[in-house]
Amino acid sequence: MNIKKHPVWKNISPLKKPAHLARFFLAKNLARIYPRENFIGITGSVGKTTTKEMCLAVLSEKYKTIASRENIDPIFNIPATLLRLRLNIKKVILEMGVEYPGEMDFYLSLVQPATAIITRLSFAHSQFLGNLEEISEEKGKLIRQLPMDGFAILNWDDLNVRKLAKDIKAQILSYGFNEKECDIWAGNVRLNGQETKFELNYGVERVEVSLNLLGRHFVYAALSAAALGISCKLNLVNIKRGLEKVFSAPHRLQLLEGLDRWLVLDDSYNSSPAAVEEALNVLNELSARRRIVVLGEMRELGIYSEQLHRQIAQKIYKDRIDLVLLGGGEASFI
């Protein structure tokens, strides 16, 4: 992608554009000094930020590690992260979120990671990226560029992610809940108070992990971080120690205590159909006399928006939620 054609670029003040172009140039050339094996790219439709935080916590048990920061558009975040490189930094974790066609090409023009993690592929930013095949094509560019001695860490429970495996030259590390098909898998998953506990398995090794996050879907992020740790020669004890240091990022299914023993699951940072369904699953697992859902519209879904909002309505009805409060816009389809 020619960055000058990027939609975000058009909104930047002309006075600031030369400075950004200079940063892109410096970041690209600085990254070339370091081995590709130092760089890890994360992409997918959901779960990227939590996965990044878990990967950072795990690798920091052994290596001096940095990661891209939160809430900054990746076209600026990735160059800014690369400019933080220093000689003592051994691992760099880059969240490579994609909203527009060709965006991954721009990231890969700056840096080509030797390790890639795919979280899950589902409808998100479909207004710009199109259908699931087009979403997979754009995000799959990250793993197709991997070297033969690199690692592709894939969510094997997601059939859309699994389809990408045929295009990979690198070594595949699969993760999920199926012990017969996955290299790294989780067993005995359960919610316990404000924690999610599970057994982390790799070969004949096993450790019990207690995540400070609430929800079975967070186990996928933990498994991907564990796979990354294994690829970087960490043992399961160190991986467990790193995972148990991670807490919910603000507004990403964050459990808050309200008055009179109310609990609030705050997942208001952003949303997509897959994320809403996971939040509803967590709500349904919690012991409660009454369950209330407050939803705004899910944006950037394009021609699929009505269909996907109605799917959420069907799940709410199936889950027998007591009360639903809706915002404006396309939330009206619910």
N, C-alpha and C positions, 0 to 999 in steps of 0.2 A: 504494500500500500504506500502510495505517495502521501506522506504525512500532511502535506499542504492541502490534501483533499479530504482529510478527516473532519467529520462534523464538529468535533470539539475544537479543532484548530481554528475554525471560522469565527469562533466567539472570543478568541484571544486578542487582546489589544495589539495593534501593529507595532507598538513600541516594545512589546515584550517578546515578539516572535524571534528576533535575532538571538536573544539570550537563550531561548529554548533550543533553537537549532544548534547553537554552540554546545549546549549541554548534551544533546543527542550525539554530536560528533565526539566529544570527549569521553562520554560513557562507552560508546562503541569501541573506541581505541583502547581505553583502559581495560575493558573486559578481555580483549585479545591477548593481554599480557599473561592472564591466568589460565590454567588448564581447564578444559571443558568439564572435567569431572568435579570441579568446584561448584558448578551451577546446577540447581534443581528448579524445574519449572512445574507449576501446578495449574491445571485448568479443569473445566467441568462446568456444569450448569448450576450446581448447588454445592455448598460445603467447602468452598475454597479457602475462606478466611480461617475457619476453625482448623482445617487440615494444615494450613500454613503455620498456625500457632503451635499445633502439636508437633509438627516436624521441627520447628525451631527449638522447642523444649527438649525433644529427644536428641537432636544432634549436638545441642549445647552441653550435653553430658560428656562429650568427648572432644568436640571441636569448637574453635572460635567461630561463631556463626552469626550472620545477619540475615534479615528478611525484609521484604517490602513492607511499608507501613500501611495502616488502615485508612480507608475513606479518601483515598487519592486516586484519580483516574489513572489506570495503568500506563497510559502513554506518557505520563509524567513520572509516575511512581517507579517504573522500572529503571529509567535513566538515573533518577535521583538515588536509587538503591545502589546501582553500579558505581556511582561516584563516591560512595562510602567505602569502597574497597581499599583495604590496606594489606600490607605484606603478611600480617599475622592472621588474617581472615582466611579460613580454609573452606567454608561452605557458605553459599549464598542462595537463599530460597526466594523465588520470584513468583508471585501470584499473577498469572497471565489470563485475567478475565477478558473475554471477547464479547463485544456488542455489535460490531459492524464487520461486514465481509472484508477480508484482507488485513484485518488488524493483527492477526497472528504473524503475518509476514513482516510487519513492521517490528514486532518484538524480536523475531528471529534475525532481523538485520542488525540488531544491537548485540544480541548474545544467543548462543546456541547451546542450551543445557545438554549435558550428557545423561541426565536423569529426568524423567518426566512422570508426573502423577496425574491420572485422570480420575476424578471423583465420581461423577455420575452425569449422564447426558439425558436431558429432558427439555421440555419447552421453556425457554427463557430468552428474552430479547428477540422473539420470533418476528417482531415487526420489521427488524433489519436483517436477521440471519436466515429467516425462512423456516422450512420444515425441519424435522429431526435429521434427515439425511444431510441437509445443508449445514446444520449446526455441527454434526459429527465431522463433516468434511473440514470445516474451518478449525475446530479444536484439535482434530486429528493431525494437523500439520506439525504440532509439537512433537508427537512421537515418531512421525515418519522421518524426521531429520536426525533421530538419535543414531550415534555410532554403534558399531557392532559390540564394543566393549561397554556400552551404556546400559541403563536399566529403564524399562517401562513398567511402572507400578500401576496395575489396573484393577478396578473394581469388577471382579469376575461375576458378581451377582447381577450386574447390569448388562443385559444382552446387547445394548447399543455400544457399550464400551468394549465388550468382548469381540464384537465384529471388527474392531480396529486392529486386533492382534495380528491379522493376516498381513498387514502392511509393515510389520516391524522387523528390523534387522537386529535390534538390541535384545538383551536377555529380558524375559518377562518374569515379573514377580506378581502373582495374582493374590488378591485378598478378598475375603467375604465370609459367609457363614457356613459354607459347604466344605467340610473337612476332606471330602473325597476329590474335590476339584481345585481347591485353593492351596497355594503355598503357605500362606499365613491365614489363619481362620480364628473366629471367635466362637466360644461355646458358653452355655449356661448364662445367658444375658438376662439381667433382671434390674429393675429399678428398686433402689433401697434408700428411702428418705429423699435426700437431695443429691444422691449419687447414682451413677450407673455402673454396675459391677459386671465383669465378664472374665472368662478365661482366655488368655492370649496363647495361641498354640503355633509352634513352628517345628515341624518334624516331630521328634519325641520330646521336645522341651515344652514346658507349660508354666505360666505364671498367672496369678490372680491380680487383676487390675481394678482399681476403684477410681473412676473418673469423677471429677467435680463438675459434671455436666449432666443434665437430665434428658435422656432420650436414647433409644436404641440406635438412631441414625448417627449419633456421635461416635458409636463404636466403629463405623466405617472410617471416619477420620483417624481414629486411633490406630486402626489396622494399617492404613496407608502409611502413617508415620512410623509404625513398627517395621513395615517392609523397607522403608527408607533407611531406618537404623540398621537393619540386618544387612542391607546392601553396602553400608558404610562400616561394617565389622563391629557393631555394638552387640552386646549380649542382651538377653531378655530382661535381666535384672536392671540394667541401666536404662533400657527402653521403658520399663514399668515406672522407674523413678521419674523420668522425664514426663511421661503422660500424666502422672498424678499431680504435677505442678501446674497444670493448665486449668483455668477457670473460664466461664462463659464471657465472650466478648459482649460489650454493651449492646442491648437490643437484639441479640441473636439467641432467641429462646432462653432468655435469662429469667431465672426463677426469683421472684420478689415476694416478700411477705407483706400483706396488707393488714388492715384493721380487722379485728374480730376473727382471726384465724383464716382470713381470705388468702389465697395464693394467686399470683399473677404471673403468667408466662408471657414475657415481653419479647415478641419476635418482630418488632416494628421497624427494624432497620431497612429491610427491603423484602421482596417476596416474589415467589414464583409458584406455580401449581404444586410442584413436588415439595417445596418447603412448607406450604400451607398444610398439605396432607400429613407431613411428618409432625408438624406442630399439633394437629388434631389428634394424631395417634398418641402423642405424649399426654395431652389433655385427657384422653379417654382412659389411659392407664392409671391416672392418679385417682386415689380414693377421695371422693367428694360427694356431698349431698346434692350439689347443683353445679352445672357447667354452663358458662356463658362465653360466647365467642363474639369478639369485636373485629370486624374485617373492613379494610378499605379495598380499593380496586387493585388488581394485579396489572401493572402497566407493561407496555412494549410487547404485547402478545399478538398484535396485528390481526390478521384475518381469523386467527384461532381463538381470539379473546372470548367471544360469547360461549363457544363450546367448552373451553377450559374453566370458565367461571361456573357454568352449569354442572360440570363434573364435581367441583367443590361443593355445590349445593346438594348433590346426590350423596356425597360422603357425610355432610352435616346431618342430612335426614337419616341416613343409615346409622350414624353414631348416636342419634337421639339426643342431640344437644338441647338444653332447656330453653335457652334464649339466644337469639342472634341479633346483633346490632350492626347495621351496615352503613358504610360511608357512601359518598356519591360516586359519580362517574359510572364505570362499567361494573361496579359492584352490584348495580341494580339487576344484573342478570341472575345473581344468586337469589 
